[in-house]
Amino acid sequence: MSPGDEQGYSDYAETGHTRTRLPETDPYGGAPRRPSRSSSRSLVTVVGVVVLLIAAIAFANRGDDSSADGSPTKDDQPRAATTAASGSKPVETKSGNIPTGFPHTAQGAQSAAANYAVALGSADMFNTAWRHQIVGTVYTPDAATAKQSAMDNAYSNEKFLANIGLAKNGAAPTGQTFVSRVVPVGTKVTASGADSTTVEVWYTSLFGLSGEASKNPVTQSWYTTTYTLKWVEGDWKIADFQQKDGPVPVGRDQTASTADDMTKAVEEYGGFTYAR
């Protein structure tokens, strides 16, 4: 497996998944700021938001009684069970920085998949010692043995590292911060058995270099990774995976942050332990 298998890293320099408006002076070295939108469009946007808000309030305050003509009652409506949080307490054990000890349940498998996606998409994968620990923790023993050598070759490939702006040892240039972070949006089980579960993780990924001289600014992409998990030695482990692009939302017309703000955010905002 290559770094591109997990994150599509080699494509980040050319990603255009979201629309971003850059400031007048872009510290990342990007294109000049686009002309501002017309006031008429701004008015239409505001009116649209107000209309949606009113509709949402009306829906929330709607009575639960069934109508006289036999229309469906509240109990007949689709439920949000596939997306709602379970309320289960997150795991309390870790191997290094990776949560472990997930329940032998469908929810436990989803929590494991979300946390493993974060670990495999982190900047730690570019450090040999940390990568070995991550792979040994999240994969089944057989899969870890099979993938470790290929991963080492991929993550130490000098051409690949140069393309994303990193040194041969995976370090960021002086004055810049390497950003590689996965943020799960949701999970779902697509197949399950006694000791094998298939879980899809939909997530957004931040990747790039923040800093005044960066030629690879931090960009956002969206992916769905399907993990085949096996119950091994009292925990869920990855046996195999497949990744695809999207679903990709329409990006808002927001001004991109400065390199300094992006660096501070990455350094100051920690990650989460994800539980279904």
N, C-alpha and C positions, 0 to 999 in steps of 0.2 A: 504494500500500500504506500502511496506517496502522499505528501502533504496535500496535494490537490484532491486526493480521494476524500479526505475529511472535510476540507473547507473550500476547495476550488481556489487555493491561494494564488496559483499562477495566473488566474484571470482577474485578480483584483485591480491590477493597474488599468484595466480596460472596462471595469464594471460601470454600468449606467443604470442600475436597478432603481435608483431613487432620484427624484429631481431635487437639486440643492442649489440655493441661491447663495453665492459667495459674497463676502464683504468687499468693499471697494478696494482695499489693499489686502490681498489674500496671502497670508504668511506661508501657505503651503505651495505657493507658486502656481496656482491654477489660473483659469481664465478670469477676465475682469467681470465684475458684477453685471448681471443683466439689467436692462432698464426695468424700472418698477412697473407693476401692473396698473391699469387704468382704474380710476376711482369707481367707474361703473361696475367693473368686475368685483371690486371690494364690496360694493353695496349689495350686489347679488349674493355674494358669499355670506355676508352678515344676515340677510333676509332668509337665506336657506337654512342657516344654523338655527335661527329663531323658530322657523316653522318646524324643524325637526325636534327642537326642544319642547315646543308646545305639544306636538304629537306624542312625544315620549311621556310627558306629564299626564296627558289624558289617558294613555294606555295604562300607566302605573296606578291611576286612581279609578280605573274601571271596575265595576262591580263584578263579583264572581258568580252571580246567579245565572242560570241558564235561561235562554229566551223562550218565549212561548211557542215559537215555530219549530222547536226541536233542534236548534243550532247547537254545536258542540259546547260542552261545559269546560271549565278550567281543567278538569282531570283528563279531558280528551286531547288537550293541546300538547304539542311536542315538549319534551323536557330537556333541561340543560345538563343532564347527568354526565354527558360526555365531556363537558368543558368545565363544570363546576368543581371547585376544590373539595376534597373529601373531608378535610379537617383533621386527618390523621397527623400525629406528631412526627416531625422529621426524625431521621435516625440520629443517634447520639455518638456513634462510633465513626472513626476515620482511619484510613491508612494514608499517612502523610497528610495531604490536604484534600483527599478524596473521601467523600462519605461512603461508608460500607455498612454491611449488616442489614440489608433490606428485607422486609417481610416476604415470605413465600406466598405471595398473592399477586393478582393482576395489578393492584395499585403499587405494590412494592416493586414490580418490574418496571412500571412507568417511572417511578421515582428514580430507580437505578439508571434507566436510559437517559433521563434528563441530566442527571449529575455526571454521567460518563461522557455525554456530549460536551458538557462544559470543560471537563478535564482534557479531552482530546482536541478541543478547539482553543486551548490556552497557549500563551507564549511559552509556558514551561516545556512544551513539546520540542522546542528548539534548543533545549539544554539536554545533553546526553544523559546525565544522571537522573534528572527529573523525568525524561521521556521513558527510560527503562522502568522507573517506578510506576508511572501511569499505565504503561502497557501491561506490566505484570499484575496490576491491580484490577483493571477493568475487563481484560480479556480472559477467556478460559485458558488453562495452562497450555493446551494444544495450540490454540490460536495465537497466544503470545509468543510461543516458540517459533511458529511459522512466520510471524509478521515482524519480529524484532529486527532481524538483519535487513529486511527490505526497508523498514522505517529508518534505520540508521543511515542507510545509503541515500535515501531520499532527503532527509533533513540535514545531511551534511554535504549535499551537492553544492559545490561552490557557485555554479552558474545559476542555480535556483536561488540561492541566498543573495547573490549579487543583484538579481532581477527585482527582489523585494527590498533591497537596500541594506542588507545585513552583512556583517563581516563573516569570515570563514568559520568562526566559532559560534555564529548565531547571535552575536551581540549587535546592538544598535549603534550607529555612529555617535560620537561625542556630541552632547547637546540635544539628542533626539531620544524619544521614548517609543519602543516597539509595542504596538497594541494588537492583541489577538484575543478576542473575547466573544464567547457564545452566550446568547441570552435566550433560553427556551421560552416559547410562547404557549405551547400546549403539547399534549401527548395523547395517543390513543392506542389501544390494543387492537390488532387486526387478526391475530390468531393466538390461540393459547392451548396448552396441554398441561399435564401434571408437572413436568420439569422443563418445559420449553415455551417461550412466549415471544411473539413478534410485536414490537412496539415502534410506532412512528413518532418522531420528535420534530415538531415544526419550530424553527428558531431563526433569529436574526443574528448576524455575525458582524463584528467590527474588526477591521484589519487594516494595518498600515503603520506609518511612522509619523508621530507628531513632533514638531520642532520647527524652528525658523527656517532651516535649510532643507526641509524634507521635500523630496521629489515624489514621494508615495504617500500622499495624505490619507488619513483614516477615512475609509469608506464603509458603507453598510450594504450587506447583501442578505438574501433570504434563502433558506434551504429547508428541505425535509429529509431526514435520514431515517431509514428503516433498520432497526437493530433486531437481530435474532439473538435472544438471550437464553442461556441455559442455567439451570439451578445446579451449581457446582460448589461443593464444600461449604454448604450453608449460606450461599449468597448468589445473587444473579450476576452472571458474567456474559460478556459479548462473545458470541461464536462467529458472527458474520454481520455485515452491514451493507447497505446500498444508499446512495445519496442522489437527490435530484434537486433542481432549482425550484424555488417558490414554495407555496403561493407568495407572490410579491404584491404588497399593497401599493396604492398610488401615493407617492411622496408628497408631503405638504411643502408649500413654497416658503421654507424657513431659511433664515440666513445662517450660513455655516459658522461655527465657532472659530475663534482664533486658535492658533497652535498652542498658546499658553493655556487657554481655558480647557482645551482637550487634554493636554498633559495633566493638568491638575485634577480633572475629573477621573481619569484613569487611575491616578495615584491615590486619590482620596476616597473614591467610592468602591467599597469591597463587593465581592460577589455573594451569592446565596447558596444555601443547601436547598435543593428543590425536592418537594414532596407532593405527591398527587393528592 
